[in-house]
Amino acid sequence: MPILWRGLLQTLLLAAIVVPLGLLHGMAIALLSRASSRWVRWPLAVWTDTFRALPPLVLLIFLYAGLPFLGVDLGPWGAVALAFFLNTGSYYGEVLRAGLDSVPPGQMEAARALGLRPALALWLVVIPQAVRNVLPDLVSNTLEVVKLTSIASVVAVPELLFQARQAQSVTYNASPIVAAALAYFIILWPVVRLLSRLENRAVLTARG
């Protein structure tokens, strides 16, 4: 149990790092995608599609094992953080872009009429509405991100799955793996229930 507990703490720490990184990356993508210049939008579309198409595990192994051949050694934690930043940020970006597009342009005009500067109007008026409109999708993506943290075990980050496998090598039975699965369930089940409530509320709102 002490081994699994240390792994659980590492998993929570990893999630606390990669989720905000992904959201920041996603917000930057969503805002830049609204640029009027095609020289900004087109490279951004290629960037987003590239990291959405690459499997997270392949990207992680490339960053961890491939970059050292180019003289760049990120280490396990650095490789995991960058891989999730690139991969999950692309998905968050598409969700947040859809949220920004769902806000009527009149909201920005009304905020400007009240004397708010464009950046402040965007931050205080447009972005909160955009996030609310796509909240179920954001929660769903976050759920997937937390589950994906288990791939960090491939590069020896001592998260829950890695520690469970280490404990299994000592106990010679499947009980550590079962305990790790149970821990994931206990952590993520409330998020799943929250997602269901948000989805049901969205359906009821759409029906008017």
N, C-alpha and C positions, 0 to 999 in steps of 0.2 A: 504493500500500500504506500509506503513512503516514496518508492520509485515512481508509482503512478501519480501520486500527488504532485511531485516535482514536474512530471510531464504535463499534468493538467495546468499548472501555473504557467509553464512555458507556452502552452497552447493559447491560453487567455492573453498572455503578453503579446504573442505573435499576432493574434486577431486585433488587439488594441493598436498595433502598429500598421498592419496592412490595410485595414478598413479605412482609417482616415487618409492614408496615402492614396488609396484608390479613389476615394471621394474627391480629394483635392485635384488629382489628375483628371477625373471625370468632369468636374466643374470647369476646369481650364479648357478641356476639349469642347464642352457644351457652349461656353462663351465665345471661343474662337470660331466655332462653326457658324456663328451668326455674322461673321465679318463680311463686308460687302465685296472684298477682293477675292477673286477666284484663286489667286496665287497663295492665299492663306487657306481657303477651303479645300482645294484639291490635294495638296500635300497632307493636310490634316486627315482627309478621308482615307488616303493611302496608309498613313500612320495607324489610324484606328482599325482599319480592316486587317492590316498585317498582324496586329497583336490580338485581335479577336479570332483570327484564323489559326494562329499557332497554339497547339495544345500547351497548357500551363506547365506540364511536366517536362516537355521537350525544351521549352524556354528556360526553365529552371536549370536543367542539366547543362544547357549551352552556356548559361551565365556562370555556372559554378565550375564546370570542367573545361569549357571551351575558351573562355576569356583569358585564363592563365597563359595559354599559348601565345596570346597577343601582348602579354606582359601586364595584364590587369587581373589581380587576384582580389575578389570581393569578399571571400570567406563565406561560410554557410549563411550567416544571418544577412549579410549584404546581398548575396545572390537571391535569397528568398524575398527580401524586401523589394528589390528592384524588379524581380519577376512578377510579383503581385501588383506592384505599382503600374507596370506596363500592361499587364493582362486585364486585371479587374478595372483599372481606370478606363480602359476602352469601353467596357460594358457599361460602367456607370455613366460615361460620357454620352452614350446613345440614349440612355434612359433620361438623363437630365436635359439633353437637347430636346427630346420630345416634350418634356415638361415645360421648358421655356417656350416652345412653339405653341403650347396649349393655352398660354396666357394671352388674352386679347390685347392688341396693341394699345387700345384705349386706356389700359391700366398705367402704362408708362406715360402716356400723354396727360392723364389726370394727375399723376405724381409730379410731373414737370410743372403743371399748372399751379400746383400748391407751393412751388418754389424749391423743390428738391433737385439737386444736381443729378445728372444722368447716372453716375456710379452709385450714389446714395439711393436713388429711386430703384435701381436694379436690385440693390442689396436688401432694401427694406420692403419693397412692394412686389417686384416681379419674381425674385427667387423664392420667397416663402410660398407664393401661390404655385409656382412650378413644382416645388418639392411636394406640396400637399397633393397635387394632381397625380403624381407618379409614385406616391409613397408605397403602395403595395409592391411595385416593381423594384424599388430601392431596397425594401426589406427582403424581398426574394433574392436579389443579388447578394446582399450581405449574408444571408443564410448560406448561399453557395460558397461565398468566400471563406466563411468560418470552416465549412466542411473541407474545403480545398487545402486548408493549412496542414492537413495530414500528409500532403506530399512533401512537406519540408523534411520528413523523416528520411527521404532518399538521400539528402545531403548531410545527414547526421545532426540536424538540429534536434535537440532533445525534447521534442514536444510529446504529446500524449501517446501517439502510436509508436514512436521510436522507443519510448520508455517501456511501453507494454511489451514490445518485442524483446527488449533487454530483460525484463522480468520473466518473460516466457522461457528464455534461455536458462534461467535459474530454476524455475519451478517445474519445467518439462511438462507443462500442461497448458490448456487453452484459457485458463481462468483469467490471466492478465488481459488477454485480448477481449474477452467477454466483458470484463470490468471497464475497459477503455470504451467499448461500444456503448455500454450503459451510461458512462459519463457523458459521452457525446449526446446521447438521447436526452438525458436530464437537462443538459445545457440548452439544447436546440429545440426541444419540444415546446417550451413557452413561445419561442420565436415563430414556430410553425403555427401555433394557435393564434398568435397576433396577426400573422399573415392572412389566415383564413378570415378573421374578423374584418380586416381591412379590405379584402377582396369582396366579401359579402356587402360591406358598406358601399363599396364602389358600384356594385351591381344595383343596389337599391337606389343610389343617387342617379345612376344612368336611366333608371326606369321612371325617375321623377317623382 
